[in-house]
Amino acid sequence: MKKIIILFVVLSFSFIEKTYSQDIGTLRGVVTDSTTSEALAFGNVIVLELNRGASTDSRGYFLIPQITANKNLTLRISYVGYLTKDITIRLTKGKVTHYDIALSPSTIQMQAIEKIGEKVIEKNETDISLQRMAIRQIEALPQGVETDVFRSLQYIPGVQSTGDVSARYFVRGGGSNQNLVLIDGITIYNPFHALGLFSVIDPDMINNIEFYKGGFAANFGGRLSSVLKISTNDGNKNKFGAKASSSFLTGKLLLEGPIPNGSFILTGRKSYSSSILKKFLNDQTVPIDFHDFSFKANYANPDFIEGSKFSFNGFFSGDNINNADPFVEDFKWSNKVLGFKWFQVGDSPLFYEIGVSLSDFKGEVIPKLSSTRANQNEVTDVGINMDFTYMFDYKDEIGIGFNVQQIQTNLFIENGRGITTDLGKSAANISLYAKYKFLQFDFVGIDLGTRINMTTLSGNKEAASFEPRASFTLNAFPGFKIKGAWGIFQQEMTTVSDENEVINIFEPWIITPDYLTPSKSTHYILGAELTPWNFLMFSVEGYYKKVEHLPLLNDKKILSSDPDFIAGEGESYGAEFLLRLSSQLATFSTAYTNAFAYKTVDGLRYYPKYDVRHTLNFLLELNFGAGWSASASWIYNSGLPYTQVVGYYDKYYLDDIFLPPTIFDPRRPYSMLGIQNIGRMPDYHRLDLSVSKKIRLGFVNLEIDVSAINVYDRKNIFYFKRETGEIVNMLPFLPTATIKVEL
């Protein structure tokens, strides 16, 4: 196998030394904000005379090969909310010509110059099931208390949630623990605040997001369903600045500015009142206290290493739920993340990146005098990775990389007798990946690759050694594309969670036990995209996903020798439709998903709690100019499955057999449950509205956002209390406001 890898690398990079045989060169550049020098991701770059263009990547870079050399050409660069810019370029034959391009933001009195979502993309780009988002698109959506990344994902077809009370998301029939969340390439194991109500990721730290719903390429691994890749801001390279904001829930502060040959950024957020959360928690007061903090420093000095950029970043978050009642348990959990990256570009069209990372998660359940059992979990993940990307002069690309990961998990569980068991484990994973993009023909693009697992975390001999992936784009005729993807994905980390819980407060992570084969999913995706005009886009995707060796808690465990987990299976399929209309004044989109999800355990097939048959949403974004903007969204979901109560009986609880019956009655009502998740809740729908105003007051920028959630106060059922049959509803009508001040 090693010989095959070496041969693949040698053959691939043997092309790098070839020179150009024609009068052509390669155009490379980076697009940034003129006021802050922040990268502008997913912008438009086009050579007007050749009608050839590309999109900037998450770092703001673009690369266009086969451009006529020794001739003056016009390059047009555009980005949503920025003034379009034309520059004259001239390339050198057989060389890579680099341009640094800065765009000026349009003033708040003007309407947006570019349309949201309009991008110049290579006609044959293999981007099925990929959603790219800039932070300004997320901020334009109606806010539930304040802007939240995970809650914004519900507008994307194929993404389900279990209601307003949780920010957990489920992608194409997969569990929430099958979603990989990366901040600057580093895994976040518990990305939730406040019982899972909000994400730990402060939007102020985000530059852009790439969200893969499935069929992702070989450079991503470790999860079965989706990848959420978050790239953070670098900080203002031109001047010092500060931003403060306040909502009904938190206060936030951001500091940024230049350092010699670089920049820095600091963000912090702290909850100061939990009264607004009573709306989420059925008017119950929960003493929620959380915070998060991030920093990033960047250094790029051409006199040190030309074309290089070094960055050092950190992220920390913590949650404490300390109940005054001694008979109610407490909760604590935290994330600590540190990372270092070296990104390098050279004289050839080669990009490479080297990264070192540490991700640490700790969670704890403190029972006090309650009947809850003590629970303590820790995950320490240390990783080293290298990624190389080379683009040939005929537009083909090759990507090669490796990842070394050392993970240690500790899970201390207390049983009914007060005996603590450690389900922890320490293991290393070494994986390689290689992929090749065939892009030299405009009518077709193909991405072929595989991950190669040299070692596995679980140690199970049946773990997959290869995870092949493939995707394609076929330009059937102008404005119409056919896309497809297939791949095998393996996951060796899992959470210990009870599917019968309405809200999963604490989900500890462990490495899959060695007596189970690591879970594996196979994706089949086929879709089409129609763009007859620049202002209109319609897409449809169908998918089928099969999951094998799915680790599930053993509900039938009786003896200590019985396994804690058993293997099940999963299956999901569906169709997703998206229509988008855009203009300078407004953007309208509507999405519909028809989906089916199943799990099978011991030959019994049932619906998981996040199985939603029909999902429909409408989203309207308006830009009135003069700093005014507004948005409206309407969401509809068919009912979620739940397990019905079919009856009650008096069950004897022998808590203290020495108390006489006159003092203590050992009988209590006990719910008899029907077939798991055979019932369906009523349909869910709600309307949200948002209005925003930007004001310039001297040297201060002021922004006021006002939102209203569930405008017509729909009584959406969250769950039925099993003890009493009482109905608990989701969010009622909820007005919220946020004020931001920027220096």
C-alpha positions in Angstrom: 0.0 0.0 0.0 2.9 2.4 0.8 4.4 1.7 -2.7 1.0 2.7 -4.2 0.9 6.0 -2.3 4.5 6.9 -3.2 3.9 6.1 -6.9 0.8 8.2 -6.8 2.7 11.2 -5.3 5.6 10.9 -7.7 3.4 10.7 -10.8 1.3 13.6 -9.7 4.1 16.0 -8.8 6.2 15.0 -11.9 3.9 17.4 -13.8 5.0 20.4 -11.6 8.3 20.9 -13.4 6.7 21.1 -16.8 6.8 24.6 -18.4 4.2 26.2 -20.5 4.3 25.5 -24.2 2.0 28.4 -25.1 2.0 32.2 -24.4 -0.1 31.7 -21.3 0.4 32.3 -17.6 -1.4 31.8 -14.3 -3.3 34.5 -12.5 -3.3 34.3 -8.7 -4.5 36.9 -6.2 -6.1 37.6 -2.8 -9.1 39.8 -2.3 -9.5 41.7 0.9 -11.5 44.5 2.6 -9.7 47.9 2.1 -10.6 49.1 5.6 -9.6 46.0 7.6 -7.6 43.8 5.2 -9.9 40.9 6.1 -10.2 38.2 3.5 -13.3 38.3 1.3 -14.4 34.7 0.8 -16.5 33.5 -2.2 -16.3 36.8 -4.1 -16.4 37.2 -7.9 -13.3 37.4 -10.1 -13.6 37.5 -13.9 -11.3 38.3 -16.8 -13.7 40.3 -19.0 -11.9 39.8 -22.4 -11.8 36.0 -21.9 -15.1 35.7 -19.9 -13.3 33.4 -17.5 -13.6 33.7 -13.8 -13.4 32.0 -10.4 -14.5 32.4 -6.8 -12.2 33.3 -4.0 -11.8 30.6 -1.4 -12.2 30.8 2.3 -8.9 32.6 2.6 -9.8 35.2 -0.1 -7.4 33.5 -2.7 -8.2 32.8 -6.3 -6.3 31.0 -9.1 -7.1 31.2 -12.8 -4.7 29.2 -15.1 -4.4 29.5 -18.9 -4.6 33.3 -19.1 -3.1 35.1 -22.2 0.3 36.4 -21.3 2.1 39.6 -22.4 -1.2 41.4 -23.0 -3.2 44.0 -21.0 -6.5 42.5 -19.8 -9.3 43.7 -17.5 -10.0 41.9 -14.2 -13.3 42.7 -12.6 -13.7 41.9 -8.8 -17.0 42.1 -7.0 -18.4 41.2 -3.7 -21.7 41.6 -1.9 -21.8 45.0 -0.1 -18.6 46.3 -1.8 -17.9 48.6 -4.8 -17.1 46.6 -7.9 -13.5 47.2 -9.0 -11.8 46.9 -12.4 -8.0 46.7 -12.7 -5.6 46.2 -15.6 -3.5 43.0 -15.4 -0.6 41.7 -17.4 0.8 38.2 -17.0 4.2 36.9 -17.7 4.6 33.8 -19.9 5.0 30.6 -18.0 4.8 32.3 -14.6 2.4 32.8 -11.8 1.4 36.5 -11.5 0.1 37.6 -8.2 -2.2 40.5 -7.4 -3.3 41.9 -4.0 -6.7 43.4 -4.5 -8.6 45.5 -1.9 -12.3 46.3 -2.3 -14.0 49.3 -0.7 -17.2 48.7 1.3 -20.2 50.5 -0.1 -21.4 53.3 2.2 -24.5 52.6 4.4 -26.5 55.1 2.4 -26.2 53.0 -0.8 -28.0 49.8 -1.7 -26.0 46.7 -2.0 -23.9 46.6 -5.1 -23.9 42.9 -5.6 -26.7 40.3 -5.1 -26.5 38.0 -2.1 -25.6 34.5 -3.2 -24.5 35.4 -6.8 -21.0 34.0 -7.4 -18.8 33.4 -10.4 -18.0 29.7 -10.2 -16.1 27.5 -12.6 -18.7 25.8 -14.7 -17.4 22.4 -13.8 -16.8 22.9 -10.0 -17.7 19.8 -8.1 -19.7 21.4 -5.3 -22.7 19.2 -4.8 -24.4 19.4 -1.3 -22.1 22.4 -0.4 -23.5 25.6 1.0 -21.2 28.6 1.3 -22.2 31.5 3.6 -20.6 34.8 4.5 -21.4 36.1 8.0 -23.4 39.0 6.5 -25.9 36.5 5.2 -26.3 34.9 8.6 -26.8 38.3 10.3 -29.5 39.2 7.9 -31.8 36.4 9.2 -34.3 36.9 12.0 -32.6 36.4 15.4 -33.8 34.2 18.3 -32.5 36.4 21.1 -29.3 37.0 19.1 -27.6 35.8 15.9 -26.7 32.1 16.1 -24.8 30.0 13.5 -26.5 26.7 14.2 -30.0 28.1 14.3 -29.3 29.7 10.9 -28.7 26.2 9.4 -32.4 25.3 9.7 -33.1 27.4 6.6 -31.0 25.0 4.5 -32.9 22.1 2.8 -31.9 18.8 4.3 -31.2 20.2 7.8 -33.7 19.3 10.6 -34.1 20.4 14.2 -36.3 19.0 17.0 -37.7 22.5 17.8 -37.0 26.0 19.1 -35.6 24.8 22.3 -32.5 23.2 20.9 -29.8 24.4 18.5 -28.8 20.8 17.7 -29.2 20.0 14.0 -29.6 16.8 12.1 -28.5 16.4 8.5 -30.2 14.0 6.1 -31.3 11.5 8.7 -28.1 11.5 10.7 -27.7 12.0 14.4 -26.3 15.3 15.8 -23.1 13.5 16.9 -22.5 12.6 13.2 -21.8 16.3 12.4 -18.2 17.5 12.3 -17.8 21.1 13.6 -14.4 22.7 12.8 -13.1 26.1 13.8 -10.0 27.0 11.7 -9.7 23.2 11.1 -9.9 22.2 14.8 -12.7 19.9 16.1 -15.1 21.3 18.7 -16.6 18.4 20.6 -19.4 20.2 22.5 -20.4 23.3 20.4 -23.4 24.2 22.6 -24.2 26.7 25.3 -27.1 26.7 27.8 -28.5 23.2 27.7 -28.0 23.1 23.9 -30.1 26.3 23.3 -27.3 28.2 21.5 -24.0 27.5 19.9 -20.7 28.4 21.6 -19.5 30.2 18.4 -19.8 34.0 18.6 -20.7 35.3 15.1 -18.4 38.2 15.6 -15.4 35.9 15.2 -16.6 34.4 11.9 -15.4 35.4 8.5 -17.1 32.6 6.4 -18.7 29.2 6.6 -18.7 26.2 4.3 -21.3 23.6 5.1 -21.2 20.1 3.5 -24.5 18.2 3.8 -22.9 15.0 2.5 -20.6 13.6 -0.2 -17.7 15.7 1.1 -14.2 15.2 -0.3 -11.5 13.0 1.0 -9.7 15.8 3.0 -12.5 15.6 5.6 -12.9 12.5 7.8 -14.2 11.3 11.2 -17.9 11.8 10.8 -20.8 10.2 8.9 -23.1 13.0 7.9 -21.9 16.6 7.6 -19.0 19.0 8.0 -19.4 22.6 9.2 -16.1 24.4 8.4 -15.8 27.8 10.1 -13.0 30.3 9.2 -12.4 33.1 11.6 -11.5 36.7 11.1 -7.8 37.7 11.2 -8.4 41.2 12.8 -8.0 44.7 11.3 -4.5 45.1 9.8 -4.9 48.9 9.3 -6.1 50.4 12.5 -7.2 49.5 16.1 -10.9 49.0 16.6 -13.5 47.9 19.1 -17.0 46.7 19.0 -19.5 46.2 21.8 -23.0 44.8 21.7 -25.7 43.8 24.1 -28.8 41.6 23.8 -31.4 40.4 26.3 -29.0 37.4 27.1 -25.4 38.4 26.7 -22.9 41.2 26.5 -20.1 41.0 24.0 -16.8 42.8 23.3 -14.4 42.7 20.3 -10.9 44.2 20.1 -8.7 44.1 17.0 -5.8 45.9 15.4 -2.4 45.7 13.7 0.8 44.3 15.0 4.2 44.3 13.2 3.6 42.4 9.9 0.3 41.1 11.1 -2.9 41.6 13.1 -4.8 40.4 16.2 -8.4 39.9 17.2 -10.0 39.2 20.6 -13.6 38.4 21.2 -15.5 37.7 24.4 -19.1 37.0 25.3 -20.8 36.6 28.7 -24.3 35.8 29.8 -25.7 38.3 32.3 -29.3 37.4 32.6 -31.2 34.1 32.1 -34.7 35.6 32.4 -35.2 35.6 28.6 -34.6 31.8 28.6 -37.8 31.2 30.5 -39.5 31.6 27.1 -37.5 28.6 25.9 -37.9 26.5 29.1 -41.7 26.5 29.7 -41.4 29.5 32.2 -39.0 27.5 34.3 -36.0 29.4 35.8 -32.7 27.7 35.2 -29.5 29.3 36.6 -27.6 29.3 33.3 -24.2 31.0 33.3 -21.9 30.8 30.3 -19.1 32.5 28.5 -16.8 32.2 25.5 -13.5 33.8 24.5 -11.4 33.6 21.4 -8.1 35.1 20.1 -6.1 35.0 16.9 -2.8 36.5 15.9 -1.4 36.5 12.4 2.1 37.2 11.0 3.2 37.6 7.4 6.6 39.0 6.6 8.0 38.7 3.0 11.5 39.4 4.3 11.2 36.3 6.5 9.5 33.8 4.2 7.9 35.2 1.1 4.3 34.0 0.5 3.9 32.7 4.0 1.3 33.4 6.7 1.5 32.2 10.3 -1.5 32.2 12.6 -2.0 31.3 16.3 -5.5 31.0 17.6 -7.4 29.9 20.7 -11.0 29.4 21.8 -12.4 28.8 25.2 -15.9 28.3 26.4 -17.6 27.3 29.7 -21.0 26.6 31.1 -22.2 26.3 34.7 -25.6 25.4 35.8 -25.6 25.7 39.6 -29.1 25.1 41.1 -29.8 26.5 44.6 -32.0 23.5 45.4 -29.7 20.8 46.9 -32.0 18.1 45.5 -31.4 19.3 41.9 -28.2 18.3 40.1 -25.6 20.8 38.7 -23.9 20.7 35.3 -20.5 22.0 34.1 -18.8 21.7 30.8 -16.0 23.5 28.9 -14.0 23.7 25.6 -10.4 24.6 25.2 -8.9 24.9 21.7 -5.4 26.0 20.6 -4.0 25.9 17.1 -1.0 27.0 15.0 -0.9 27.1 11.2 1.6 27.9 8.5 0.1 28.7 5.2 2.4 29.0 2.2 2.2 30.0 -1.5 5.1 29.9 -3.8 6.2 30.9 -7.3 4.4 27.8 -8.7 0.6 27.3 -8.3 1.2 25.3 -5.1 -0.6 25.9 -1.8 0.3 24.0 1.3 -0.6 24.3 5.0 0.8 22.7 8.1 -1.2 22.8 11.4 -0.8 21.7 15.0 -3.9 21.6 17.2 -5.2 20.8 20.7 -8.9 20.4 21.5 -10.0 19.6 25.0 -13.6 19.1 26.3 -14.7 18.5 29.9 -18.2 17.8 31.1 -19.6 16.9 34.5 -22.9 16.0 36.1 -22.9 16.8 39.9 -25.8 14.9 41.5 -25.6 16.6 45.0 -28.6 15.1 46.9 -30.6 14.2 43.7 -31.2 10.7 42.4 -29.1 11.5 39.3 -25.9 9.5 39.0 -22.5 11.2 38.8 -21.1 11.5 35.3 -17.7 12.9 34.2 -16.3 13.1 30.7 -13.1 14.4 29.2 -11.8 14.3 25.6 -8.3 15.4 24.7 -7.5 15.6 21.0 -3.9 16.4 19.8 -3.4 16.6 16.0 -0.8 17.4 13.3 -1.9 17.8 9.7 -0.4 18.8 6.4 -2.3 19.7 3.2 -0.9 20.3 -0.3 -2.9 21.6 -3.3 -1.4 22.0 -6.7 -3.2 23.3 -9.8 -1.8 22.4 -13.2 -1.7 24.8 -16.1 -4.6 22.9 -17.7 -6.7 23.5 -14.6 -6.6 20.0 -13.1 -5.9 20.0 -9.3 -4.3 17.5 -7.0 -4.6 17.4 -3.2 -2.5 15.3 -0.8 -2.3 15.4 2.9 -2.1 13.5 6.1 -3.4 13.7 9.7 -2.0 12.3 12.9 -4.4 12.3 15.8 -3.9 11.3 19.4 -7.2 11.1 21.3 -7.8 10.2 25.0 -11.3 9.9 26.4 -12.3 9.4 30.0 -15.8 8.7 31.1 -16.5 8.1 34.7 -20.0 6.7 35.3 -21.5 6.0 38.7 -23.9 3.0 39.0 -26.8 2.6 41.4 -24.5 1.3 44.2 -22.2 4.3 43.9 -19.4 2.4 42.1 -17.6 4.4 39.5 -16.6 2.8 36.1 -14.2 4.3 33.6 -15.1 3.7 30.0 -12.1 5.8 28.8 -9.5 4.9 26.2 -6.4 6.3 24.6 -5.5 5.7 20.9 -3.9 7.2 17.8 -5.1 7.5 14.3 -2.9 8.1 11.2 -4.7 8.8 8.0 -3.7 9.9 4.5 -5.8 11.4 1.8 -5.3 11.9 -1.9 -7.7 13.5 -4.4 -7.5 14.5 -8.0 -9.8 17.0 -9.7 -10.3 16.7 -13.5 -11.3 20.3 -14.5 -9.5 20.8 -17.9 -12.7 20.3 -19.8 -15.4 23.0 -19.3 -18.3 20.5 -19.9 -17.4 18.1 -17.0 -15.6 18.2 -13.7 -14.7 15.1 -11.7 -13.2 14.8 -8.2 -11.8 11.4 -7.2 -10.1 10.6 -3.9 -9.8 8.4 -0.9 -8.8 8.4 2.7 -6.4 5.8 3.8 -6.5 4.8 7.5 -3.1 3.5 8.5 -4.2 3.0 12.1 -7.6 3.3 13.8 -8.8 4.6 17.2 -11.0 1.6 18.1 -8.4 -1.0 17.3 -11.1 -3.2 15.6 -9.6 -5.2 12.8 -12.7 -4.8 10.7 -12.3 -1.0 10.6 -12.2 0.3 7.0 -8.7 0.9 5.6 -10.0 2.9 2.6 -12.7 5.5 2.3 -13.1 6.2 -1.4 -15.0 9.3 -2.6 -16.1 10.6 -6.0 -18.2 13.5 -7.3 -18.9 15.0 -10.7 -20.5 18.0 -12.4 -21.8 17.7 -16.0 -22.7 20.8 -17.9 -25.5 19.4 -20.1 -26.2 22.8 -21.7 -25.7 26.5 -20.8 -27.3 27.2 -17.5 -28.1 23.6 -16.6 -25.8 21.2 -14.6 -26.2 17.6 -13.5 -24.2 16.7 -10.3 -23.6 13.6 -8.4 -21.5 12.1 -5.5 -20.7 8.8 -3.9 -18.6 8.0 -0.9 -17.8 5.9 2.1 -17.3 7.6 5.5 -16.2 6.1 8.8 -16.6 7.4 12.4 -14.8 6.0 15.4 -16.1 8.5 18.1 -19.6 8.3 19.5 -21.7 9.9 22.2 -23.5 8.2 25.1 -27.1 9.5 24.7 -30.6 8.3 25.4 -32.9 8.7 22.5 -35.9 8.9 24.8 -34.7 12.2 26.4 -36.5 15.2 25.1 -33.5 17.5 25.7 -30.1 15.9 25.8 -28.4 18.1 28.4 -25.1 16.1 28.5 -23.8 13.8 25.8 -20.3 12.4 26.8 -17.9 11.4 24.0 -16.0 8.1 23.9 -14.1 6.1 21.4 -16.2 3.3 19.9 -15.6 0.1 22.0 -13.3 -2.4 20.4 -16.0 -5.1 20.5 -18.0 -3.0 18.0 -17.0 -2.3 14.4 -16.7 1.4 13.8 -19.8 2.9 12.2 -19.7 3.4 8.4 -22.0 5.3 6.1 -22.4 5.2 2.3 -23.7 8.3 0.5 -25.4 8.4 -2.9 -26.3 11.8 -4.2 -27.7 13.0 -7.5 -28.9 16.5 -8.4 -29.4 19.2 -11.0 -29.1 23.0 -11.0 -30.8 25.3 -13.4 -29.7 29.0 -13.8 -31.4 30.4 -16.9 -30.7 34.0 -15.8 -28.4 35.6 -13.3 -31.2 36.5 -10.9 -32.8 33.0 -10.9 -31.5 29.7 -9.6 -33.4 26.4 -9.1 -31.8 23.2 -7.7 -32.9 19.8 -6.8 -30.9 17.0 -5.0 -31.9 13.5 -4.1 -29.9 11.4 -1.7 -29.8 7.9 -0.1 -27.6 7.2 2.9 -27.0 3.8 4.5 -25.3 3.5 7.9 -23.9 0.3 9.3 -22.6 -0.7 12.7 -24.3 2.3 14.4 -23.5 2.2 18.1 -26.6 2.5 20.3 -27.1 2.2 24.1 -28.1 -1.2 25.2 -31.5 -0.7 26.8 -31.7 -4.4 27.7 -28.5 -4.4 29.8 -29.1 -6.3 33.1 -25.8 -7.9 34.1 -22.5 -6.0 34.5 -21.0 -8.3 31.9 -23.6 -7.2 29.3 -22.2 -4.7 26.7 -23.0 -1.0 27.1 -23.5 -0.6 23.4 -25.0 -2.7 20.6 -24.8 -2.3 16.9 -27.7 -1.0 14.9 -28.3 0.3 11.4 -29.6 3.5 9.9 -31.2 4.4 6.6 -32.3 7.7 5.2 -33.4 9.1 1.8 -35.1 12.1 0.4 -35.3 15.0 -2.1 -34.5 18.7 -1.6 -35.6 21.6 -3.7 -34.4 25.2 -3.6 -35.5 28.3 -5.6 -33.8 31.6 -5.3 -34.6 35.0 -6.9 -32.3 38.0 -6.3 -32.1 41.6 -7.2 -30.4 44.7 -5.7 -33.4 45.4 -3.6 -34.5 41.9 -2.5 -33.5 38.3 -2.3 -36.3 35.6 -2.1 -35.7 31.9 -1.5 -37.9 28.9 -0.8 -36.8 25.4 0.1 -38.7 22.2 0.4 -37.5 18.8 1.7 -39.3 15.4 1.6 -37.2 13.1 3.8 -37.4 9.6 5.4 -35.2 8.3 8.2 -35.1 5.0 10.0 -33.1 3.1 12.6 -33.0 -0.7 13.0 -32.0 -2.5 16.3 -32.4 -6.2 16.9 -34.5 -6.5 13.7 -37.0 -3.8 14.8 -37.3 -0.7 12.6 -38.4 2.7 14.0 -38.3 6.4 13.3 -35.6 8.4 15.1 -36.8 11.5 17.0 -35.6 13.9 14.4 -37.4 12.2 11.4 -39.4 15.0 9.7 -41.3 14.0 6.6 -42.0 17.5 5.1 -40.1 20.8 5.6 -40.9 24.0 3.8 -39.6 27.5 4.4 -39.8 30.9 2.8 -37.2 33.6 3.3 -37.3 37.2 2.1 -34.4 39.7 2.6 -34.9 43.4 1.8 -32.3 46.1 1.5 -33.9 49.6 1.4 -30.7 51.6 1.4 -29.8 54.4 3.8 -28.8 51.7 6.3 -32.2 50.0 6.5 -32.7 46.3 5.9 -35.4 43.8 6.9 -36.1 40.1 6.6 -39.1 37.7 7.0 -39.1 34.0 7.2 -41.9 31.4 7.5 -41.0 27.8 8.5 -43.2 24.7 8.3 -42.4 21.2 9.5 -44.6 18.1 9.6 -44.9 16.5 13.0 -42.0 14.9 14.8 -42.3 11.3 16.0 -42.7 10.5 19.7 -43.4 7.5 21.9 -47.0 7.5 23.1 -48.2 6.8 26.7 -50.7 3.9 26.4 -51.5 3.6 30.1 -50.4 3.8 33.8 -50.1 1.4 36.7 -49.0 1.7 40.3 -45.4 0.7 40.6 -43.8 -0.2 44.0 -40.6 1.8 44.8 -38.9 0.3 47.8 -36.8 3.4 48.7 -37.1 2.7 52.4 -38.8 -0.5 53.5 -38.5 0.4 57.2 -41.0 3.3 57.0 -44.6 2.2 57.9 -47.2 2.5 55.1 -49.0 5.3 57.0 -45.9 7.5 56.5 -44.6 6.3 53.2 -46.7 4.9 50.3 -44.3 3.0 48.0 -46.8 3.1 45.1 -46.4 5.7 42.4 -47.9 6.0 38.9 -45.7 4.5 36.2 -46.1 5.3 32.5 -46.6 2.4 30.1 -45.1 3.3 26.7 -46.3 2.2 23.3 -44.2 1.3 20.3 -41.1 3.6 20.1 -41.8 6.8 18.1 -44.9 5.5 16.4 -46.9 8.6 17.2 -46.6 12.0 15.4 -46.8 15.5 16.9 -49.1 18.1 15.2 -47.5 20.1 12.4 -45.2 23.0 13.3 -45.0 26.5 11.7 -44.1 30.0 12.7 -43.4 33.5 11.2 -40.3 35.5 12.1 -39.6 39.2 11.3 -36.5 41.3 11.6 -35.6 45.0 11.0 -32.1 46.5 11.1 -30.8 50.0 11.0 -27.2 51.2 10.6 -26.3 54.7 11.8 -23.0 56.6 11.5 -22.4 59.0 14.4 -19.1 60.7 13.9 -16.4 58.1 14.3 -18.9 55.6 15.8 -21.0 53.0 13.8 -24.3 52.1 15.5 -26.5 49.2 14.5 -29.9 48.3 16.0 -31.6 45.0 15.3 -35.1 44.2 16.3 -36.6 40.8 15.8 -39.9 39.1 16.5 -40.1 35.3 16.7 -43.4 33.4 16.2 -45.2 36.6 15.3 -48.7 35.0 15.3 -48.0 33.1 18.5 -48.5 29.6 17.1 -48.9 27.0 19.9 -46.3 24.5 18.6 -46.2 21.4 20.8 -42.8 20.5 22.2 -43.7 17.4 24.2 -46.2 15.7 26.5 -45.2 15.2 30.1 -45.4 11.5 30.6 -46.3 11.8 34.3 -49.4 14.0 33.8 -50.0 14.2 30.0 -49.6 18.0 30.2 -48.7 19.7 26.9 -45.5 21.7 26.9 -45.2 24.2 24.0 -42.2 25.6 22.2 -41.4 29.3 21.9 -44.3 31.7 22.1 -44.3 35.2 20.6 -40.9 36.6 21.5 -39.6 40.1 20.6 -35.9 40.6 21.0 -33.4 43.4 20.3 -29.7 43.8 19.9 -27.6 47.0 19.9 -24.0 47.1 18.5 -21.5 49.9 18.8 -18.3 49.9 16.7 -15.4 52.3 16.9 
